């Protein structure tokens, strides 16, 4: 572990964690190439381009060609890491991803930046259906970063996977929620809180929202299990089924994505297959497009924030909870530790 990671503080905001990590991580990996689609600095690959110019290629605004080019490199023994916005890796070249990368099961890493409503760019730039699209492709692994620690750890998780990987990547200033000594593990959730009444499953930036809401909910006598999900496919973590089974009242999912095909759908599939006869509330975009605005505004408007979670808990429990939006804004994020730390080390 680097000195920077060893001294990392939970709750701090980290500037461009991927940019810093990528250059150091790739130093002893000559098989790693970085490909860009004319968004090099915007996707934090500019440091890699400067450090290893012979291992960097920009294909311009031609994402279908980008996928085909990456597939050819993967067949020759390289491991290409593609850097562009998530919407440009999933919607625009979907057929090329499915046929040139997914079908031959090639080790191409699709790093999709600006997931969901993390951009004010409107529908052309908001990847709100990318998880649904990538989950539908055979052989594809789908991952999502929830904080700066997972941004720093995601490369180690991706690299050993033999087939293609799609990552919902965060950029810019990213909050640190998780202790860097607790590694991100493929196919394994972080169990952040254990309770009896309600199970809450969150992914990506929505985990921070849940961490603001759950302490106040527990102060009002509601016992909650909270799982942070970073692997959206494969979705076979036994901890998920166990947490669903132990929930006395019901289950809530909260995601920065449409409720069709994302985390909410994956949980619904598990609940149906295990015969879990209890309510499920899926919080996310409800069969709609978002529009251009700030992340905070869009999360409130479309019900992806901490207050939406409070309202969902009130609905499940049938209680009128005296928690205002202002109360949630005042919550200070504390260090959270995974209950699976011992197994992960």
N, C-alpha and C positions, 0 to 999 in steps of 0.2 A: 504494500500500500504506500502511495506517495505521501510525503509530509503534508501536502495540502489536504489530502483526504483524511489523514489521521487527526488533523486539528479542525476538521469541519464541524460547524455548529448547526444543530437543528434549529430551524426557524429563520436562518439567514437567507438572504437572496443572493444567488450565485450568478454572475454575469457570464454568459456564453459557455456553459459547462461542456457542451459537446465539442466546441472548437478547441478548447484546451486539452481535453482528454484524447481526441482523435489523433493528434499529432504524436503525442508520447506513446500511445497504445500501438500505433502502426509502425513504429521505428524498426522493430525486429520481425516484421511480417511482410516480406517482399511480394507475397502473393496478393496482398490487399491493394486494390486500385480504387480510386474515387472518381466517379462520373457525375457530371453536373449537367443541368439543362438550362444554362444561362441564369442560374440563381445561386451562383457560387458563394458570394458573401452573405446573401440572404439566408442561406442554409448552412452557414458556418463551416464551409469547406475551403475558405480562402487561406487559412493557415496551412492546411495540408498541401494545397497547390504551391505555396511558397516553399515548404519544407521538402516536398518530393515532386518536383515538376514532371519528372519522367513517369510518374505513376498516377497522373491526373489527366483527365480528358473532359473537355466541355463539348457537348453535342449540340448546343444551341437549343432554340425552342422547337424541338422535334422529338417529343417524348416516345412516340412509337418506334422511331429509329433508335432512341436511347435504350429501349428494352431489348431490341434485337442485337444491338452492339454488345450489351452486357451479357446476353446469352452466349454469344460467340466467344467472348473472353472466358466465361465460366467453363465452356467446353474445352478450352485450352489450358485449364488448371489454375486460372486466376479466381479470386473472390472479389467481385466488384460490389462496391457500396455506392448506391445511387442516392444522390442528394437533390431533392426538389420538393415542392409542396405536395402534400398528400393527394390532393384532388388531381394533380397532374400525373401521378403514378398509378391511379386507380381507375378513374372514369375514362380519361382520354385514351390510354393504351391498354384497355382491359383485355381485348382479344390477344394482343401480343404477350401480356403477362400470363394469360391462361395457356396459350399454345406454345410460346417460345421459352417460357421459364417454368410454369407450373407442370405442364405435361411431361417434359423430360426431367423434372425434379432437379433443377440446377441450383447451385449455391449462390444465388443473386440476392443481395440485401437491399431492400427497397426502404429507404429512410424517408418517410413522409412527414414533412414539417407542416405546421399550421393545422393541426387536427381540429375538427369541429368548428366551434365558434371562437377560436383563439385569434382570429383575424377580423378586422373591420372591412375586409375586401368584398363582402357580399357573397352571393351564391356561387360566383365563378371561382372563388378561392376557398370556400368553406367545405372541407371534406367531412360531411355529415352522414355519408353513407359508405365510407371507405371500409369500415370493419365488415359490414354486410357483404360487400363485393369480394373482399379478400377471403372471408370465411368460406365463401362458396367455391373457391378454387381448390381442387384436390392438391395435396402435398404442401400447401402453403401454411406456414406458421405465422400467427398474428400476435404481436406484442404491443404494449402501450406503456410509455413512461409516465410516472405520476409525480416525479419531483427531480431535483438536481442529482440526487444520489443514483436514481435509476437511469438518468441520462448518462451518467459516468459509467455505470455498470452494464449497460445494454450491449455494448460491443463484445464484452466477454461472454454474454449469454448467446448472442447471435452466432458468433464465429464457429463453434463446433457443430451447429445444426447442419446436417448434410444437404437439405433441400432449401427452397426459397423462403425468405422471411420478409414480412412487412412489419414495419415499426411506425407507430404513431409517436413522432419525436417532438420534443419541446425545444424551443430556441430562446435566445435573448436572456432576460433576467428570469431565473427559475428558482422558486423557493425550495429549500431543503427540508423535507419532512422526515426522512429516514436516516438512521445512523449508518454511515458508510461501512461500519464493521459487520453489518447484517446484509449479506449478499442477496441480490435478486436471483431467484431460482426459477428456471424454466418449468412451467406447469404447476407452480406452487404459489398460492396466495400468501400475503402477509396478514396474519391474524392480529389485528390491532386492539381488539376489545372483545371480551367474552361475557355474554349475558344469556338470559333465558327467554325473554318475551319476543323480541324482534331481531331478525337477522338483516343487516344492511350490507350490500355488496356494492362497491364503488370502483371506478377506474379513472385513470388519467387525472386531470385537474379537478375532478369532482371529489376526489378523496380529501383534498384540503377543505372543501366545503363541509364534508361530513365531520371532519375533525373539529370544526367550529360549532357544529350543532350538537353532537353527541354528549359532550360534558354537561351542557345545560339540560338536555333531555334526561340524563341520569339523575341530575339534581331534583327533577320532578318525579323520581321514582320509577323510571322506565328502564328496564334491563335490556341491554342491546349487545349483540355480537356484531362486530364490524370486520369485514374482510376487504382488503385492497387487492384487486385483481390486475395483474400485469400480463398474464397469458390468456388471450381471448380465443386462441385455437392453437393446440388442442385444448379442449375444455373438459378435463377429466380429473381434476384435483379432488381427491376424496374429502378434503376439508370442506369443500363447497356443499356437497351432499349432506355431510354431517351437520353443518351449520343450519342448513334448511330443515333437516329433520328435528333439530333441537329447538327451533323457534316455536314457541307456544301460540303466538298470535298470527304472525305472518312474516313476509319477506318484502324488502324494498331494494330495487336497484337504482343507481344514479350514475348517469354516463353523459359524456360530452359527444353525443351521437344521436341519431334517430333511434326510437325504441324498436324499430323493425330491423332485425338482423344483427344487432349489436349485443352488448352485455345482457340487456333485458331479455332478448330472445334466447340467448344461450342458457340463462338461468331458467327460463320458462321450459325449455326443452328438458333440462335436468329434472325439474319438478314433475313434469308430465311422465317421464320415463320411470321415476321412482315412486309415482303415485302419491305425491305429497298433496294432501287435501287441505290446503290452507291458502289464504289470499296472497297475491303478488301484486305489488304496485311498481310499475316501471316508470321512472322519471327520466325524461330525455325529450328530444324533439319529437313531437307527435304528428307524424305524417305531414310535415310541412318543411318549407325552406326557411332559413333565417334571412336576415338582411344585414346590411353594413352598419355597424355600431361598435361601441366598446365591448370588450369581453364581459365586464361587470353588468352592463346594461342588458346584454343578450342573455346572460345566465339568469338574471332576474325575470326578464320578459318571457322566456321559454321554460322556466321552472327547473333550472339545473343547479340552483344554489342551495345554501344551507337552509334558508327559510322554506324552500319547497320541500326539503326533507322533513322539517318540523311539521309542516302541514300534512305530509303523508303519514307520519307517525301518529298525529292527532286523529287522522281518518281511520287508521287501523285500530287504535285503542279506544276510539269513541270518546276521547277526552278533549276538553277545551284547554289547551296549554297556554299559559300566560307568558309566552316568549315572543318578543317583538324582533323585527329585523335589526333594530339598533342594538339589541342585546347580543346578537350574533357577531356584529361588526366589532364589538369590544373584546371578543374572546382572543386571548393570546395563545398561539400555538405552542404546545409543550412537546418535549421529546416523546416520540411514540416508538415502541419496541415490539417486534414481532414475537408472537408466542412460539414460533418455530425457529428461533435463533439458534438453539443448540443443534438442531438437526442440520441447519444450513451451513454451519461452519465446517 
